[in-house]
Amino acid sequence: MNQQQLLKFLGIPLIFMGLISIGSTPAQANDKELNLYSARHYQTDEALYSDFTKKTGIKINRIEADDNALAERIKSEGSNSSADVILMVDAARLWRAQIDGFFKPIHSKYLESRIPANLRSKPDAEGSTWFGFSTRARLVVYNKAKVNPRDVDTYEKLADPINKGKVCTRSGAHPYMLSLIGAMIERRGEVATEEWAKGMVANMARPPRGGDTDQIKAVASGECGVALTNSYYLVRLLRSNKPEDQELVSKIGFIWPNQKTTGTHINIAGGGVAKNAPHPQAAIQFLEYLASDSAQQYFADGNNEWPVVVSVKINNEGLKLLGSFKAENISVAAIGKNQISAQRLLDRAGHK
Ligand code: FE
């Protein structure tokens, strides 16, 4: 007699079965499908999703769009939204989504035990919350022929007159920049950060444009001497077998900024259960899956991000090439909350 038959035999309604299995182990859902609204833009996530379906039998219906389009859609759907899980990249966007009331309160001992407190939000007044599932770092890349690495080994030095005419960044309105500025506000205050932003604008080689990979290419071509990039864009090029990428990589060096002081800025990709989730149990089960060893390894090997779960071992040649580093020790929730001041500050500093 199996557990189900035994319970029937004892006259215990099956509805209580779910309760019996609840503990600090991952949740089990009766839902057979899950609607995932995702702003992750990485092809390699396919394996992550199909592995979940294979393990649980829960089919994933994916709605993919960039963060702004996704947010607009969730707002316009309101209480009729079919979203179960919302995934976004960058703490600035997750913070905004929480303010906009996109998430639902959830309690998962498993998630709380797996994900360090500085890589998830504090529950808001209603208890809604989100979790980081992978980390990325914001690195300095420089042109080896044009720039001495000692002149660009901190974020602060990008504002030093020694780098006049050499600095490139992506748009100041982009969350990757807003979070970096948000972190700097957290550790240095608004006045010093604004001075820094003004210095960096004065050092620019060209007006901000393009994504992180475009910055790396412009550094390799010599149009820019130094730029900032998220780590996975750099690792993608480091791992590439294409001769043009290898040529590009040979022209550049990279630096973990602020190793002797506050550490390199890190950010997260993460998500939470949607406020009106039609399949809330499956949604929690999916988030718990994302914190499992195997999903954490997918993040690392697929998109070259780092796991948030400290005990997870990874084997990614590209990440090994980057080596180890000292990370900034600031809560991603604090970085998110500074994004409005960060945007105003960049506007005042003339950072387009
Ligand atoms: Fe990205």
Residues whose N, C-alpha, C, O or C-beta is under 5 A from the ligand:
A	BS01	FE	none
